[in-house]
């Protein structure tokens, strides 16, 4: 979005509902940032300009902008005015087994989690993935993972309770890998991960604040213990504007042809 007039037209405050106007504006601007409509460096109208255009008080606009600054969505740069900040971007290196919490800490971003669903299940298809009988029990978690308060991925994970029964008592805070090692006595050795392009579904659109389906990365990971038993299976949908994968390529001298 390059035109301030187009941005202002997208804002539709409704004074007839209970939600405060400043919060309506804040929510609408966040949706535009998270959907990619407002990119890094986009210059927002000044408080006075936006207040006059929407026929609102400057106090209302100031409150909206203050909330957005506190959430780390915008910043003020003197004469340059109010500008959209880039979302935190994860840049992990392929070939290293890390959980979300460790990846966030590595790039200096504060991780947090919203637990959407937690239950113990028996699922024939999942049991087959783990090479367990159909009656085997698994801990299923649906979580929204955030970096510096911004939704980064909606994740569905299954954990093998046959291998790690203590997970039943896990409060789902912190790193699952740390819990497995420290409380279940399970040392993790390696994993298999696939990455593919996908469009966000209805659940993911709601999680990321998208108004329409947007490009995402779908990661599927199997994590194994030193015994060779798979202990975790994860399907995580990452917003496409927040993830860049990096891989180190090495030349095989024997394959070099002149």
C-alpha positions as CSV (number, residue, x, y, z in Angstrom):
1,X,0.0,0.0,0.0
2,X,1.7,3.2,-1.2
3,X,-1.0,5.8,-0.8
4,X,-1.9,7.4,2.5
5,X,-5.4,8.1,1.2
6,X,-5.9,4.4,0.4
7,X,-4.7,3.6,3.9
8,X,-7.1,6.0,5.5
9,X,-10.0,4.7,3.5
10,X,-9.3,1.2,4.8
11,X,-9.8,2.4,8.4
12,X,-13.5,2.1,9.4
13,X,-14.0,3.1,13.0
14,X,-17.5,2.5,14.4
15,X,-18.5,4.8,17.3
16,X,-21.7,2.8,17.7
17,X,-20.1,-0.3,19.3
18,X,-18.7,-0.9,22.7
19,X,-15.1,-1.5,21.5
20,X,-13.1,1.8,22.0
21,X,-12.3,3.6,18.7
22,X,-8.6,3.7,19.4
23,X,-8.6,-0.1,19.8
24,X,-10.6,-0.6,16.6
25,X,-8.0,1.4,14.7
26,X,-5.1,-0.4,16.4
27,X,-6.7,-3.8,15.5
28,X,-7.2,-2.8,11.9
29,X,-3.7,-1.4,11.5
30,X,-2.2,-4.6,13.0
31,X,-4.2,-6.7,10.5
32,X,-2.7,-4.7,7.6
33,X,0.8,-5.1,9.0
34,X,0.5,-8.8,9.6
35,X,-1.1,-9.4,6.2
36,X,1.8,-7.6,4.5
37,X,-0.3,-4.7,3.2
38,X,1.8,-2.3,5.2
39,X,5.4,-3.2,4.8
40,X,8.5,-2.3,6.8
41,X,9.2,1.5,6.5
42,X,5.7,2.4,5.5
43,X,5.0,6.0,6.7
44,X,1.8,6.3,8.6
45,X,-0.1,9.7,8.6
46,X,0.6,12.1,11.4
47,X,-1.7,12.2,14.4
48,X,-3.2,15.4,13.2
49,X,-3.7,14.2,9.6
50,X,-5.3,11.0,10.6
51,X,-7.5,12.7,13.2
52,X,-8.7,15.3,10.7
53,X,-9.4,12.7,8.0
54,X,-11.4,10.4,10.3
55,X,-13.0,13.2,12.2
56,X,-11.6,12.0,15.5
57,X,-9.7,13.6,18.3
58,X,-5.9,13.6,18.3
59,X,-6.1,11.9,21.7
60,X,-7.8,8.9,20.1
61,X,-5.1,8.6,17.4
62,X,-2.3,9.2,19.9
63,X,-3.7,6.4,22.1
64,X,-3.8,4.1,19.1
65,X,-0.2,4.9,18.0
66,X,1.0,4.5,21.6
67,X,-0.5,1.0,21.8
68,X,1.1,0.1,18.5
69,X,4.5,1.4,19.7
70,X,4.2,-0.7,22.9
71,X,3.5,-3.8,20.8
72,X,6.5,-3.0,18.7
73,X,4.6,-2.6,15.4
74,X,5.6,1.0,14.7
75,X,8.4,3.5,15.7
76,X,8.8,7.2,15.5
77,X,11.8,8.7,13.6
78,X,11.8,12.5,14.1
79,X,10.9,14.3,10.9
80,X,10.4,11.0,9.1
81,X,7.3,10.5,11.3
82,X,5.7,7.2,12.3
83,X,6.9,4.2,10.4
84,X,5.9,0.5,10.3
85,X,8.6,-1.8,11.8
86,X,9.5,-5.1,10.3
87,X,8.2,-8.2,12.0
88,X,10.8,-10.4,13.7
89,X,12.2,-12.7,11.1
90,X,13.4,-16.2,11.9
91,X,16.4,-17.2,9.9
92,X,17.4,-20.8,11.0
93,X,20.0,-22.9,9.4
94,X,18.9,-26.1,7.9
95,X,20.5,-29.2,9.4
96,X,20.2,-28.1,13.0
97,X,17.6,-29.6,15.3
98,X,16.1,-26.7,17.3
99,X,12.7,-26.0,18.9
100,X,10.9,-22.7,18.4
101,X,12.0,-21.4,21.8
102,X,15.7,-21.9,21.1
103,X,15.3,-20.4,17.6
104,X,13.7,-17.3,19.1
105,X,16.4,-16.9,21.7
106,X,19.1,-17.3,19.1
107,X,17.9,-14.2,17.2
108,X,17.3,-12.1,20.3
109,X,13.5,-12.4,20.1
110,X,11.3,-13.1,23.2
111,X,9.2,-16.2,22.6
112,X,5.8,-16.8,24.0
113,X,3.0,-19.3,23.5
114,X,-0.8,-19.2,23.5
115,X,-2.2,-22.7,24.2
116,X,-5.2,-23.3,21.9
117,X,-5.8,-27.0,22.6
118,X,-4.4,-29.6,24.9
119,X,-5.7,-33.1,25.2
120,X,-4.6,-36.8,25.3
121,X,-5.8,-38.7,22.2
122,X,-5.6,-42.1,20.6
123,X,-5.4,-41.6,16.8
124,X,-4.8,-44.5,14.4
125,X,-3.1,-42.4,11.7
126,X,-0.8,-40.7,14.3
127,X,0.0,-44.0,16.0
128,X,1.0,-45.4,12.6
129,X,3.5,-42.5,12.2
130,X,5.0,-43.4,15.6
131,X,5.0,-47.1,14.8
132,X,2.7,-47.7,17.8
133,X,-0.5,-49.7,18.2
134,X,-3.7,-47.9,17.4
135,X,-4.6,-47.8,21.1
136,X,-1.4,-45.8,22.0
137,X,-2.0,-42.5,23.7
138,X,-0.5,-39.2,22.6
139,X,-0.4,-35.7,24.0
140,X,-1.8,-33.4,21.3
141,X,-1.0,-29.7,21.5
142,X,-2.3,-26.8,19.3
143,X,-0.3,-23.7,20.0
144,X,0.1,-20.2,18.6
145,X,3.8,-19.4,18.9
146,X,4.8,-15.7,19.1
147,X,8.0,-13.7,18.7
148,X,8.0,-10.4,20.6
149,X,4.3,-10.6,20.8
150,X,3.7,-11.2,17.1
151,X,2.1,-14.5,15.9
152,X,4.7,-16.4,13.9
153,X,3.4,-19.9,13.6
154,X,0.3,-22.0,14.4
155,X,1.6,-25.4,15.5
156,X,0.0,-28.8,16.0
157,X,2.2,-31.3,17.8
158,X,1.8,-34.9,19.0
159,X,4.1,-36.4,21.7
160,X,4.4,-40.2,22.4
161,X,3.2,-40.8,25.9
162,X,4.4,-44.4,25.8
163,X,8.0,-43.1,25.5
164,X,7.4,-40.1,27.7
165,X,4.5,-40.6,30.1
166,X,5.6,-37.6,32.3
167,X,4.5,-35.3,29.5
168,X,0.9,-35.7,30.9
169,X,2.0,-33.4,33.7
170,X,3.8,-30.8,31.6
171,X,2.4,-27.3,32.0
172,X,3.3,-26.5,28.3
173,X,5.6,-23.7,29.2
174,X,9.1,-23.3,28.0
175,X,10.8,-25.8,25.7
176,X,9.4,-29.3,25.0
177,X,12.9,-30.5,24.2
178,X,14.2,-29.3,27.6
179,X,11.3,-31.0,29.3
180,X,11.9,-34.3,27.5
181,X,15.5,-34.3,28.4
182,X,15.3,-33.0,32.0
183,X,12.0,-34.6,33.2
184,X,11.6,-37.7,30.9
185,X,15.2,-38.7,30.6
186,X,15.0,-38.7,26.8
187,X,18.0,-37.6,24.8
188,X,17.1,-36.3,21.4
189,X,19.4,-37.2,18.6
190,X,18.0,-36.1,15.2
191,X,15.0,-35.2,13.2
192,X,13.5,-35.3,9.7
193,X,11.8,-32.1,8.4
194,X,10.0,-31.2,5.2
195,X,9.1,-27.7,4.1
196,X,6.5,-26.8,1.5
197,X,4.6,-23.8,0.4
198,X,1.0,-23.5,1.5
199,X,-1.9,-21.0,1.8
200,X,-3.3,-20.3,5.2
201,X,-6.5,-22.0,6.1
202,X,-9.3,-20.4,8.2
203,X,-7.7,-21.3,11.5
204,X,-4.4,-19.9,10.5
205,X,-5.9,-16.7,9.0
206,X,-7.6,-16.1,12.4
207,X,-4.3,-16.7,14.2
208,X,-2.2,-14.4,11.9
209,X,-4.9,-11.7,11.5
210,X,-5.1,-12.3,7.7
211,X,-8.3,-11.1,6.0
212,X,-7.8,-13.6,3.2
213,X,-5.6,-16.6,2.6
214,X,-1.9,-15.7,2.5
215,X,1.3,-17.5,1.6
216,X,2.8,-19.6,4.4
217,X,5.4,-22.3,4.9
218,X,4.2,-25.7,6.1
219,X,6.8,-27.5,8.2
220,X,6.4,-31.2,9.1
221,X,9.0,-32.6,11.6
222,X,9.7,-36.0,13.1
223,X,12.0,-35.9,16.1
224,X,13.8,-39.0,17.4
225,X,15.4,-40.1,20.6
226,X,18.8,-41.9,20.8
227,X,16.9,-45.2,21.0
228,X,15.6,-44.6,17.5
229,X,12.0,-44.1,18.7
230,X,10.1,-41.1,17.3
231,X,8.9,-39.0,20.2
232,X,7.5,-35.9,18.5
233,X,5.6,-35.1,15.3
234,X,4.9,-31.5,14.5
235,X,3.0,-29.7,11.7
236,X,3.7,-26.0,11.9
237,X,2.4,-23.3,9.6
238,X,4.7,-20.3,9.5
239,X,3.6,-16.9,8.1
240,X,5.6,-16.4,4.9
241,X,6.8,-12.9,5.8
242,X,8.5,-14.0,9.0
243,X,10.6,-17.0,7.9
244,X,13.7,-17.4,5.8
245,X,15.5,-20.7,5.7
246,X,19.3,-20.7,5.3
247,X,21.4,-23.7,4.2
248,X,25.2,-23.9,3.8
249,X,26.2,-25.5,0.6
250,X,29.6,-27.2,0.2
251,X,31.3,-28.1,-3.0
252,X,32.3,-31.7,-3.6
253,X,35.7,-31.4,-5.3
254,X,35.3,-34.8,-7.0
255,X,32.3,-33.5,-8.8
256,X,33.8,-30.3,-10.2
257,X,34.1,-30.3,-14.0
258,X,36.0,-27.8,-16.0
